[in-house]
């Protein structure tokens, strides 16, 4: 029987590729509704800028809060980009170390499980945190705006990458 380290390393590489591909797609769709001025601003949160960040540019003169939102969404996209590029890099390094024998499979598979669960849980907490916490905070401040978040393909691919890592853990545990 072929040793597990000879074939299970492919799963973290696939997960890393999925993480990198997720950066090409919008993370989430954001709709900002301002009932006091009949205005609806919509756009996608993209890791490399653009989308909602560019949409808010034209409203800064009318709505002073737009500049703060624009800056927040810009840095949010950059944080996503850095976090998942580093995550993909570490997954590839982990897979290479398993194949070359420098790192035993037992340690690597535990890391894959931890990373897979953290990707899934982080995305779910992040999405629902934005949905409820931001809406509640804006309501308490009394800005008179409503922000609606919708999950997009970039976020879904990150959850899929987490599932692939959990599957890698299961395969490595079974194939020992």
PyMOL CGO cylinders between C-alpha atoms (Angstrom):
from pymol import cmd
from pymol.cgo import CYLINDER

trace = [
    CYLINDER, 0.00, 0.00, 0.00, 1.24, 3.47, -0.86, 0.3, 1, 1, 1, 1, 1, 1,
    CYLINDER, 1.24, 3.47, -0.86, 2.14, 5.59, 2.14, 0.3, 1, 1, 1, 1, 1, 1,
    CYLINDER, 2.14, 5.59, 2.14, -0.32, 8.37, 2.94, 0.3, 1, 1, 1, 1, 1, 1,
    CYLINDER, -0.32, 8.37, 2.94, 2.27, 11.12, 2.71, 0.3, 1, 1, 1, 1, 1, 1,
    CYLINDER, 2.27, 11.12, 2.71, 2.79, 10.24, -0.97, 0.3, 1, 1, 1, 1, 1, 1,
    CYLINDER, 2.79, 10.24, -0.97, -0.72, 11.30, -1.95, 0.3, 1, 1, 1, 1, 1, 1,
    CYLINDER, -0.72, 11.30, -1.95, -2.46, 13.19, 0.88, 0.3, 1, 1, 1, 1, 1, 1,
    CYLINDER, -2.46, 13.19, 0.88, -0.25, 16.26, 0.38, 0.3, 1, 1, 1, 1, 1, 1,
    CYLINDER, -0.25, 16.26, 0.38, -2.29, 17.14, -2.71, 0.3, 1, 1, 1, 1, 1, 1,
    CYLINDER, -2.29, 17.14, -2.71, -5.29, 18.27, -0.64, 0.3, 1, 1, 1, 1, 1, 1,
    CYLINDER, -5.29, 18.27, -0.64, -3.59, 21.24, 1.06, 0.3, 1, 1, 1, 1, 1, 1,
    CYLINDER, -3.59, 21.24, 1.06, -2.23, 22.29, -2.32, 0.3, 1, 1, 1, 1, 1, 1,
    CYLINDER, -2.23, 22.29, -2.32, -5.76, 22.18, -3.76, 0.3, 1, 1, 1, 1, 1, 1,
    CYLINDER, -5.76, 22.18, -3.76, -7.02, 24.16, -0.76, 0.3, 1, 1, 1, 1, 1, 1,
    CYLINDER, -7.02, 24.16, -0.76, -4.25, 26.75, -1.30, 0.3, 1, 1, 1, 1, 1, 1,
    CYLINDER, -4.25, 26.75, -1.30, -5.23, 27.07, -4.97, 0.3, 1, 1, 1, 1, 1, 1,
    CYLINDER, -5.23, 27.07, -4.97, -8.88, 27.53, -3.97, 0.3, 1, 1, 1, 1, 1, 1,
    CYLINDER, -8.88, 27.53, -3.97, -7.81, 30.23, -1.48, 0.3, 1, 1, 1, 1, 1, 1,
    CYLINDER, -7.81, 30.23, -1.48, -5.86, 32.05, -4.18, 0.3, 1, 1, 1, 1, 1, 1,
    CYLINDER, -5.86, 32.05, -4.18, -8.73, 31.74, -6.67, 0.3, 1, 1, 1, 1, 1, 1,
    CYLINDER, -8.73, 31.74, -6.67, -11.12, 33.16, -4.03, 0.3, 1, 1, 1, 1, 1, 1,
    CYLINDER, -11.12, 33.16, -4.03, -9.15, 36.41, -4.19, 0.3, 1, 1, 1, 1, 1, 1,
    CYLINDER, -9.15, 36.41, -4.19, -10.28, 36.90, -7.79, 0.3, 1, 1, 1, 1, 1, 1,
    CYLINDER, -10.28, 36.90, -7.79, -13.95, 37.02, -6.79, 0.3, 1, 1, 1, 1, 1, 1,
    CYLINDER, -13.95, 37.02, -6.79, -15.94, 39.42, -4.61, 0.3, 1, 1, 1, 1, 1, 1,
    CYLINDER, -15.94, 39.42, -4.61, -15.97, 38.54, -0.93, 0.3, 1, 1, 1, 1, 1, 1,
    CYLINDER, -15.97, 38.54, -0.93, -19.42, 39.97, -0.29, 0.3, 1, 1, 1, 1, 1, 1,
    CYLINDER, -19.42, 39.97, -0.29, -22.02, 42.29, -1.74, 0.3, 1, 1, 1, 1, 1, 1,
    CYLINDER, -22.02, 42.29, -1.74, -22.80, 45.38, 0.30, 0.3, 1, 1, 1, 1, 1, 1,
    CYLINDER, -22.80, 45.38, 0.30, -25.91, 47.54, -0.06, 0.3, 1, 1, 1, 1, 1, 1,
    CYLINDER, -25.91, 47.54, -0.06, -26.08, 50.81, 1.88, 0.3, 1, 1, 1, 1, 1, 1,
    CYLINDER, -26.08, 50.81, 1.88, -29.59, 52.23, 2.14, 0.3, 1, 1, 1, 1, 1, 1,
    CYLINDER, -29.59, 52.23, 2.14, -30.06, 55.80, 3.29, 0.3, 1, 1, 1, 1, 1, 1,
    CYLINDER, -30.06, 55.80, 3.29, -33.78, 56.42, 3.79, 0.3, 1, 1, 1, 1, 1, 1,
    CYLINDER, -33.78, 56.42, 3.79, -33.40, 60.12, 4.71, 0.3, 1, 1, 1, 1, 1, 1,
    CYLINDER, -33.40, 60.12, 4.71, -32.04, 60.77, 1.23, 0.3, 1, 1, 1, 1, 1, 1,
    CYLINDER, -32.04, 60.77, 1.23, -33.63, 58.31, -1.19, 0.3, 1, 1, 1, 1, 1, 1,
    CYLINDER, -33.63, 58.31, -1.19, -30.27, 56.70, -1.94, 0.3, 1, 1, 1, 1, 1, 1,
    CYLINDER, -30.27, 56.70, -1.94, -29.07, 53.12, -2.33, 0.3, 1, 1, 1, 1, 1, 1,
    CYLINDER, -29.07, 53.12, -2.33, -25.35, 52.50, -2.78, 0.3, 1, 1, 1, 1, 1, 1,
    CYLINDER, -25.35, 52.50, -2.78, -24.42, 48.98, -3.86, 0.3, 1, 1, 1, 1, 1, 1,
    CYLINDER, -24.42, 48.98, -3.86, -21.15, 47.29, -4.63, 0.3, 1, 1, 1, 1, 1, 1,
    CYLINDER, -21.15, 47.29, -4.63, -18.96, 44.29, -4.03, 0.3, 1, 1, 1, 1, 1, 1,
    CYLINDER, -18.96, 44.29, -4.03, -16.18, 44.09, -1.48, 0.3, 1, 1, 1, 1, 1, 1,
    CYLINDER, -16.18, 44.09, -1.48, -13.13, 43.08, -3.50, 0.3, 1, 1, 1, 1, 1, 1,
    CYLINDER, -13.13, 43.08, -3.50, -9.77, 42.06, -1.98, 0.3, 1, 1, 1, 1, 1, 1,
    CYLINDER, -9.77, 42.06, -1.98, -7.77, 44.27, -4.33, 0.3, 1, 1, 1, 1, 1, 1,
    CYLINDER, -7.77, 44.27, -4.33, -9.91, 47.40, -3.99, 0.3, 1, 1, 1, 1, 1, 1,
    CYLINDER, -9.91, 47.40, -3.99, -12.59, 48.68, -6.31, 0.3, 1, 1, 1, 1, 1, 1,
    CYLINDER, -12.59, 48.68, -6.31, -16.25, 47.76, -6.06, 0.3, 1, 1, 1, 1, 1, 1,
    CYLINDER, -16.25, 47.76, -6.06, -17.92, 49.40, -3.07, 0.3, 1, 1, 1, 1, 1, 1,
    CYLINDER, -17.92, 49.40, -3.07, -14.78, 51.43, -2.33, 0.3, 1, 1, 1, 1, 1, 1,
    CYLINDER, -14.78, 51.43, -2.33, -15.05, 53.16, -5.72, 0.3, 1, 1, 1, 1, 1, 1,
    CYLINDER, -15.05, 53.16, -5.72, -18.84, 53.52, -5.42, 0.3, 1, 1, 1, 1, 1, 1,
    CYLINDER, -18.84, 53.52, -5.42, -18.52, 55.43, -2.14, 0.3, 1, 1, 1, 1, 1, 1,
    CYLINDER, -18.52, 55.43, -2.14, -16.02, 57.91, -3.65, 0.3, 1, 1, 1, 1, 1, 1,
    CYLINDER, -16.02, 57.91, -3.65, -18.70, 59.94, -5.41, 0.3, 1, 1, 1, 1, 1, 1,
    CYLINDER, -18.70, 59.94, -5.41, -20.85, 60.23, -2.25, 0.3, 1, 1, 1, 1, 1, 1,
    CYLINDER, -20.85, 60.23, -2.25, -18.22, 61.62, 0.12, 0.3, 1, 1, 1, 1, 1, 1,
    CYLINDER, -18.22, 61.62, 0.12, -19.26, 65.26, -0.53, 0.3, 1, 1, 1, 1, 1, 1,
    CYLINDER, -19.26, 65.26, -0.53, -22.96, 64.49, 0.09, 0.3, 1, 1, 1, 1, 1, 1,
    CYLINDER, -22.96, 64.49, 0.09, -22.54, 62.03, 2.94, 0.3, 1, 1, 1, 1, 1, 1,
    CYLINDER, -22.54, 62.03, 2.94, -19.55, 62.59, 5.28, 0.3, 1, 1, 1, 1, 1, 1,
    CYLINDER, -19.55, 62.59, 5.28, -19.93, 59.08, 6.78, 0.3, 1, 1, 1, 1, 1, 1,
    CYLINDER, -19.93, 59.08, 6.78, -19.11, 57.61, 3.36, 0.3, 1, 1, 1, 1, 1, 1,
    CYLINDER, -19.11, 57.61, 3.36, -15.42, 58.37, 3.79, 0.3, 1, 1, 1, 1, 1, 1,
    CYLINDER, -15.42, 58.37, 3.79, -15.19, 56.33, 6.99, 0.3, 1, 1, 1, 1, 1, 1,
    CYLINDER, -15.19, 56.33, 6.99, -17.10, 53.46, 5.39, 0.3, 1, 1, 1, 1, 1, 1,
    CYLINDER, -17.10, 53.46, 5.39, -14.88, 53.64, 2.33, 0.3, 1, 1, 1, 1, 1, 1,
    CYLINDER, -14.88, 53.64, 2.33, -11.72, 53.43, 4.43, 0.3, 1, 1, 1, 1, 1, 1,
    CYLINDER, -11.72, 53.43, 4.43, -13.14, 50.56, 6.50, 0.3, 1, 1, 1, 1, 1, 1,
    CYLINDER, -13.14, 50.56, 6.50, -14.11, 48.53, 3.44, 0.3, 1, 1, 1, 1, 1, 1,
    CYLINDER, -14.11, 48.53, 3.44, -10.75, 49.22, 1.78, 0.3, 1, 1, 1, 1, 1, 1,
    CYLINDER, -10.75, 49.22, 1.78, -8.76, 47.92, 4.77, 0.3, 1, 1, 1, 1, 1, 1,
    CYLINDER, -8.76, 47.92, 4.77, -11.15, 45.01, 5.20, 0.3, 1, 1, 1, 1, 1, 1,
    CYLINDER, -11.15, 45.01, 5.20, -10.42, 43.89, 1.62, 0.3, 1, 1, 1, 1, 1, 1,
    CYLINDER, -10.42, 43.89, 1.62, -6.67, 44.26, 2.15, 0.3, 1, 1, 1, 1, 1, 1,
    CYLINDER, -6.67, 44.26, 2.15, -6.81, 42.22, 5.38, 0.3, 1, 1, 1, 1, 1, 1,
    CYLINDER, -6.81, 42.22, 5.38, -8.65, 39.44, 3.52, 0.3, 1, 1, 1, 1, 1, 1,
    CYLINDER, -8.65, 39.44, 3.52, -6.04, 39.50, 0.78, 0.3, 1, 1, 1, 1, 1, 1,
    CYLINDER, -6.04, 39.50, 0.78, -3.04, 39.32, 3.13, 0.3, 1, 1, 1, 1, 1, 1,
    CYLINDER, -3.04, 39.32, 3.13, -4.61, 36.69, 5.40, 0.3, 1, 1, 1, 1, 1, 1,
    CYLINDER, -4.61, 36.69, 5.40, -5.45, 34.30, 2.59, 0.3, 1, 1, 1, 1, 1, 1,
    CYLINDER, -5.45, 34.30, 2.59, -2.28, 34.76, 0.56, 0.3, 1, 1, 1, 1, 1, 1,
    CYLINDER, -2.28, 34.76, 0.56, -0.28, 33.91, 3.69, 0.3, 1, 1, 1, 1, 1, 1,
    CYLINDER, -0.28, 33.91, 3.69, -2.64, 31.01, 4.43, 0.3, 1, 1, 1, 1, 1, 1,
    CYLINDER, -2.64, 31.01, 4.43, -2.15, 29.61, 0.93, 0.3, 1, 1, 1, 1, 1, 1,
    CYLINDER, -2.15, 29.61, 0.93, 1.62, 30.00, 1.21, 0.3, 1, 1, 1, 1, 1, 1,
    CYLINDER, 1.62, 30.00, 1.21, 1.73, 28.17, 4.55, 0.3, 1, 1, 1, 1, 1, 1,
    CYLINDER, 1.73, 28.17, 4.55, -0.45, 25.36, 3.17, 0.3, 1, 1, 1, 1, 1, 1,
    CYLINDER, -0.45, 25.36, 3.17, 1.88, 24.87, 0.22, 0.3, 1, 1, 1, 1, 1, 1,
    CYLINDER, 1.88, 24.87, 0.22, 4.92, 24.86, 2.51, 0.3, 1, 1, 1, 1, 1, 1,
    CYLINDER, 4.92, 24.86, 2.51, 3.19, 22.33, 4.78, 0.3, 1, 1, 1, 1, 1, 1,
    CYLINDER, 3.19, 22.33, 4.78, 2.43, 20.03, 1.84, 0.3, 1, 1, 1, 1, 1, 1,
    CYLINDER, 2.43, 20.03, 1.84, 6.01, 20.23, 0.58, 0.3, 1, 1, 1, 1, 1, 1,
    CYLINDER, 6.01, 20.23, 0.58, 7.37, 19.44, 4.04, 0.3, 1, 1, 1, 1, 1, 1,
    CYLINDER, 7.37, 19.44, 4.04, 5.11, 16.37, 4.31, 0.3, 1, 1, 1, 1, 1, 1,
    CYLINDER, 5.11, 16.37, 4.31, 6.27, 15.04, 0.93, 0.3, 1, 1, 1, 1, 1, 1,
    CYLINDER, 6.27, 15.04, 0.93, 9.94, 15.71, 1.58, 0.3, 1, 1, 1, 1, 1, 1,
    CYLINDER, 9.94, 15.71, 1.58, 9.71, 14.03, 4.98, 0.3, 1, 1, 1, 1, 1, 1,
    CYLINDER, 9.71, 14.03, 4.98, 10.89, 17.07, 6.93, 0.3, 1, 1, 1, 1, 1, 1,
    CYLINDER, 10.89, 17.07, 6.93, 7.63, 17.22, 8.80, 0.3, 1, 1, 1, 1, 1, 1,
    CYLINDER, 7.63, 17.22, 8.80, 5.76, 14.20, 9.94, 0.3, 1, 1, 1, 1, 1, 1,
    CYLINDER, 5.76, 14.20, 9.94, 2.26, 13.68, 8.65, 0.3, 1, 1, 1, 1, 1, 1,
    CYLINDER, 2.26, 13.68, 8.65, 0.79, 13.52, 12.16, 0.3, 1, 1, 1, 1, 1, 1,
    CYLINDER, 0.79, 13.52, 12.16, 1.68, 17.15, 12.92, 0.3, 1, 1, 1, 1, 1, 1,
    CYLINDER, 1.68, 17.15, 12.92, 0.65, 18.35, 9.49, 0.3, 1, 1, 1, 1, 1, 1,
    CYLINDER, 0.65, 18.35, 9.49, -2.76, 16.74, 9.55, 0.3, 1, 1, 1, 1, 1, 1,
    CYLINDER, -2.76, 16.74, 9.55, -3.56, 18.36, 12.91, 0.3, 1, 1, 1, 1, 1, 1,
    CYLINDER, -3.56, 18.36, 12.91, -2.58, 21.71, 11.42, 0.3, 1, 1, 1, 1, 1, 1,
    CYLINDER, -2.58, 21.71, 11.42, -4.82, 21.03, 8.40, 0.3, 1, 1, 1, 1, 1, 1,
    CYLINDER, -4.82, 21.03, 8.40, -7.77, 20.30, 10.69, 0.3, 1, 1, 1, 1, 1, 1,
    CYLINDER, -7.77, 20.30, 10.69, -7.13, 23.42, 12.73, 0.3, 1, 1, 1, 1, 1, 1,
    CYLINDER, -7.13, 23.42, 12.73, -6.78, 25.60, 9.62, 0.3, 1, 1, 1, 1, 1, 1,
    CYLINDER, -6.78, 25.60, 9.62, -9.83, 24.09, 7.93, 0.3, 1, 1, 1, 1, 1, 1,
    CYLINDER, -9.83, 24.09, 7.93, -12.01, 24.64, 10.98, 0.3, 1, 1, 1, 1, 1, 1,
    CYLINDER, -12.01, 24.64, 10.98, -10.64, 28.15, 11.46, 0.3, 1, 1, 1, 1, 1, 1,
    CYLINDER, -10.64, 28.15, 11.46, -11.41, 29.10, 7.84, 0.3, 1, 1, 1, 1, 1, 1,
    CYLINDER, -11.41, 29.10, 7.84, -14.98, 27.90, 8.11, 0.3, 1, 1, 1, 1, 1, 1,
    CYLINDER, -14.98, 27.90, 8.11, -15.69, 29.27, 11.58, 0.3, 1, 1, 1, 1, 1, 1,
    CYLINDER, -15.69, 29.27, 11.58, -13.96, 32.59, 10.89, 0.3, 1, 1, 1, 1, 1, 1,
    CYLINDER, -13.96, 32.59, 10.89, -15.96, 33.19, 7.73, 0.3, 1, 1, 1, 1, 1, 1,
    CYLINDER, -15.96, 33.19, 7.73, -19.26, 32.36, 9.39, 0.3, 1, 1, 1, 1, 1, 1,
    CYLINDER, -19.26, 32.36, 9.39, -18.52, 34.50, 12.45, 0.3, 1, 1, 1, 1, 1, 1,
    CYLINDER, -18.52, 34.50, 12.45, -17.20, 37.33, 10.28, 0.3, 1, 1, 1, 1, 1, 1,
    CYLINDER, -17.20, 37.33, 10.28, -20.27, 37.32, 8.02, 0.3, 1, 1, 1, 1, 1, 1,
    CYLINDER, -20.27, 37.32, 8.02, -22.81, 37.15, 10.82, 0.3, 1, 1, 1, 1, 1, 1,
    CYLINDER, -22.81, 37.15, 10.82, -20.76, 39.57, 12.90, 0.3, 1, 1, 1, 1, 1, 1,
    CYLINDER, -20.76, 39.57, 12.90, -20.89, 42.12, 10.13, 0.3, 1, 1, 1, 1, 1, 1,
    CYLINDER, -20.89, 42.12, 10.13, -24.55, 41.47, 9.48, 0.3, 1, 1, 1, 1, 1, 1,
    CYLINDER, -24.55, 41.47, 9.48, -25.73, 41.87, 13.06, 0.3, 1, 1, 1, 1, 1, 1,
    CYLINDER, -25.73, 41.87, 13.06, -23.06, 43.84, 14.92, 0.3, 1, 1, 1, 1, 1, 1,
    CYLINDER, -23.06, 43.84, 14.92, -22.59, 46.56, 12.29, 0.3, 1, 1, 1, 1, 1, 1,
    CYLINDER, -22.59, 46.56, 12.29, -26.35, 46.93, 11.83, 0.3, 1, 1, 1, 1, 1, 1,
    CYLINDER, -26.35, 46.93, 11.83, -26.84, 47.16, 15.60, 0.3, 1, 1, 1, 1, 1, 1,
    CYLINDER, -26.84, 47.16, 15.60, -23.99, 49.66, 16.03, 0.3, 1, 1, 1, 1, 1, 1,
    CYLINDER, -23.99, 49.66, 16.03, -25.29, 51.89, 13.24, 0.3, 1, 1, 1, 1, 1, 1,
    CYLINDER, -25.29, 51.89, 13.24, -28.77, 51.76, 14.77, 0.3, 1, 1, 1, 1, 1, 1,
    CYLINDER, -28.77, 51.76, 14.77, -27.38, 52.73, 18.21, 0.3, 1, 1, 1, 1, 1, 1,
    CYLINDER, -27.38, 52.73, 18.21, -25.32, 55.59, 16.81, 0.3, 1, 1, 1, 1, 1, 1,
    CYLINDER, -25.32, 55.59, 16.81, -28.35, 56.86, 14.94, 0.3, 1, 1, 1, 1, 1, 1,
    CYLINDER, -28.35, 56.86, 14.94, -26.76, 57.44, 11.53, 0.3, 1, 1, 1, 1, 1, 1,
    CYLINDER, -26.76, 57.44, 11.53, -30.03, 56.60, 9.79, 0.3, 1, 1, 1, 1, 1, 1,
    CYLINDER, -30.03, 56.60, 9.79, -28.47, 54.20, 7.31, 0.3, 1, 1, 1, 1, 1, 1,
    CYLINDER, -28.47, 54.20, 7.31, -28.92, 50.49, 6.81, 0.3, 1, 1, 1, 1, 1, 1,
    CYLINDER, -28.92, 50.49, 6.81, -26.18, 48.17, 5.56, 0.3, 1, 1, 1, 1, 1, 1,
    CYLINDER, -26.18, 48.17, 5.56, -27.04, 44.80, 4.05, 0.3, 1, 1, 1, 1, 1, 1,
    CYLINDER, -27.04, 44.80, 4.05, -24.33, 42.18, 3.54, 0.3, 1, 1, 1, 1, 1, 1,
    CYLINDER, -24.33, 42.18, 3.54, -24.66, 39.23, 1.14, 0.3, 1, 1, 1, 1, 1, 1,
    CYLINDER, -24.66, 39.23, 1.14, -22.14, 36.38, 0.93, 0.3, 1, 1, 1, 1, 1, 1,
    CYLINDER, -22.14, 36.38, 0.93, -20.45, 36.13, -2.48, 0.3, 1, 1, 1, 1, 1, 1,
    CYLINDER, -20.45, 36.13, -2.48, -18.31, 33.53, -4.27, 0.3, 1, 1, 1, 1, 1, 1,
    CYLINDER, -18.31, 33.53, -4.27, -15.02, 34.64, -2.69, 0.3, 1, 1, 1, 1, 1, 1,
    CYLINDER, -15.02, 34.64, -2.69, -16.30, 33.88, 0.80, 0.3, 1, 1, 1, 1, 1, 1,
    CYLINDER, -16.30, 33.88, 0.80, -17.91, 30.62, -0.31, 0.3, 1, 1, 1, 1, 1, 1,
    CYLINDER, -17.91, 30.62, -0.31, -14.61, 29.44, -1.86, 0.3, 1, 1, 1, 1, 1, 1,
    CYLINDER, -14.61, 29.44, -1.86, -12.84, 30.11, 1.43, 0.3, 1, 1, 1, 1, 1, 1,
    CYLINDER, -12.84, 30.11, 1.43, -15.34, 27.88, 3.22, 0.3, 1, 1, 1, 1, 1, 1,
    CYLINDER, -15.34, 27.88, 3.22, -14.80, 25.22, 0.54, 0.3, 1, 1, 1, 1, 1, 1,
    CYLINDER, -14.80, 25.22, 0.54, -11.01, 25.44, 1.10, 0.3, 1, 1, 1, 1, 1, 1,
    CYLINDER, -11.01, 25.44, 1.10, -11.64, 24.81, 4.80, 0.3, 1, 1, 1, 1, 1, 1,
    CYLINDER, -11.64, 24.81, 4.80, -13.73, 21.76, 3.90, 0.3, 1, 1, 1, 1, 1, 1,
    CYLINDER, -13.73, 21.76, 3.90, -10.93, 20.43, 1.69, 0.3, 1, 1, 1, 1, 1, 1,
    CYLINDER, -10.93, 20.43, 1.69, -8.48, 20.75, 4.59, 0.3, 1, 1, 1, 1, 1, 1,
    CYLINDER, -8.48, 20.75, 4.59, -10.84, 18.87, 6.91, 0.3, 1, 1, 1, 1, 1, 1,
    CYLINDER, -10.84, 18.87, 6.91, -11.15, 16.18, 4.24, 0.3, 1, 1, 1, 1, 1, 1,
    CYLINDER, -11.15, 16.18, 4.24, -7.31, 16.03, 4.06, 0.3, 1, 1, 1, 1, 1, 1,
    CYLINDER, -7.31, 16.03, 4.06, -7.22, 15.48, 7.82, 0.3, 1, 1, 1, 1, 1, 1,
    CYLINDER, -7.22, 15.48, 7.82, -9.76, 12.64, 7.56, 0.3, 1, 1, 1, 1, 1, 1,
    CYLINDER, -9.76, 12.64, 7.56, -7.89, 10.97, 4.67, 0.3, 1, 1, 1, 1, 1, 1,
    CYLINDER, -7.89, 10.97, 4.67, -4.55, 11.24, 6.48, 0.3, 1, 1, 1, 1, 1, 1,
    CYLINDER, -4.55, 11.24, 6.48, -6.06, 9.77, 9.65, 0.3, 1, 1, 1, 1, 1, 1,
    CYLINDER, -6.06, 9.77, 9.65, -7.64, 6.84, 7.79, 0.3, 1, 1, 1, 1, 1, 1,
    CYLINDER, -7.64, 6.84, 7.79, -4.61, 6.11, 5.60, 0.3, 1, 1, 1, 1, 1, 1,
    CYLINDER, -4.61, 6.11, 5.60, -1.94, 6.25, 8.31, 0.3, 1, 1, 1, 1, 1, 1,
]
cmd.load_cgo(trace, "trace")
